[in-house]
Amino acid sequence: MKGLKIRGGIQHNIRASLSPKIGYFSISPNFSYNESWYNKRVTKYASANDTGAYYIRTDDVKEINQVRTFSMGVSASTKFYGMFNINTLGVNAIRHIVSPSISYNYAPDFSTPFWGYYDTYVDSTGNNVEYNKYEKEIFGKPSNQESQSISFNIGNVFEMKTNANPTDTTSKENKFQLLNLSASMGYNFAAKSYKLSDLNLSYRTQIGSLFSFSGSSTFSPYDYNEKERIDRYMISNGKGLLRLTNFSFSTSFSISGDKIKSSETDNKTTVQQDQYLQSAERNSYRGIYNDKDADFSIPWDLSLNYNFSETRNIPTKITKNSNISGSINFNLTPKWKFSVSGSYDLKNKQFSAPQVRISRDLHCWVMNFTWNPIGTFRGYTFEIRVKAPQLQDLKITKQDQFYEGR
């Protein structure tokens, strides 16, 4: 160990959980244990240089140490239903599904002398200063704050069931999800300040396959001054229970032509391509200029999106952002597709990330030419690659991009 200059470590993780059901409730206890082995630790002490000035010296101690941490918790959840029979205007009934849950989590303070992970040194004023002996190690330092929190969550789903058309023998009953609404809040008993967490709301709905809406809101129970929020409840100052601190929503509209029926050979190729796309979307990150491959079986499609966000940590300082984006794709021929997409920043009044793409189906191969005329990454990319997912890395690429720093 004498000549070893690297900082190394080995970590072991053990996690265990159960999900028994007791009556109408699902109880889920959990336990997590982490053990890290390090070949070094640090020690700190105050020292004086030749001029007599004090400074804090940090030395490495080469020895094998084990750092053990753990956390545990338990959660309980249930679900109940409410049914509203309507049987009018083509609506059969509306169902309300409520899913409440409560959870408790605990992690101890590992800075106490019992664990031995923290130490102190005496500074030049004679005060004891605490430090972590493993603050430089690869897996991080143990927490020096106890966590003992309880959290509440309630989910609401509203569904509608329509009647079948009695004059049409092929008509069937349909089910639609009208609204999905959830709320969560928590309380940390061991926190030194801001023990009560914010109230978080999320909601989304979709009308058929054309229109969708989603959003979220955050409400704080704490008061504020001219610069920041303060650790005092608003209700104690007669200002109500909560105040809005964050709000965002997005809407989207999409429409497309009917899917083109292909021959058996083409359909097999399309299925293989769909499998490749699904695998790529699940396992890879897509950047701003990376879109899914062209679907030649859809003759045309159009989508429009609007996004808005507002942050008001204190009411005197409000930040708003909004943009509108869209794309249009259509087949020039059964084997050629043309696509245009882009967005417009409504706050800064400027276009961002426009993209033009031309794709060609070459049976077992596909060709894509992508052009980004303006923006931070402007330029073009030309690519020919194999469709088969097993040979997805077999491709020819030519690109010419220019980066414009901000």
Secondary structure, 3 states (H helix, E strand, C coil): CCCCCCCCEEEEEEEEECCCEECCEEEEEEEEEEEEEEEEEEEEEEEECCCCCEEEEEEEEEEEEEEEEEEEEEEEECCEEEEEEEEECCEEEEEEEEEEEEEEEEECCCCCCCCCCEEEEECCCCCEEEEECCCCCCCCCCCCCCEEEEEEEEEEEEEEEECCCCCCCCCCCEEEEEEEEEEEEEEECCCCCCCECCEEEEEEEEECCCEEEEEEEEEECEEECCCCEEEEEHHHHCCCCCEEEEEEEEEEEEEECCCCCCCHHHHHHHHHHHHHHHHHHHHCCCCCCCCCCCCCCCCEEEEEEEEEEEEEEECCEEEEEEEEEEEEEEEEECCEEEEEEEEEECCCCEEEEEEEEEEEEECCEEEEEEEECCCCEEEEEEEEEECCHHHCCCEEEEEEEEECCC
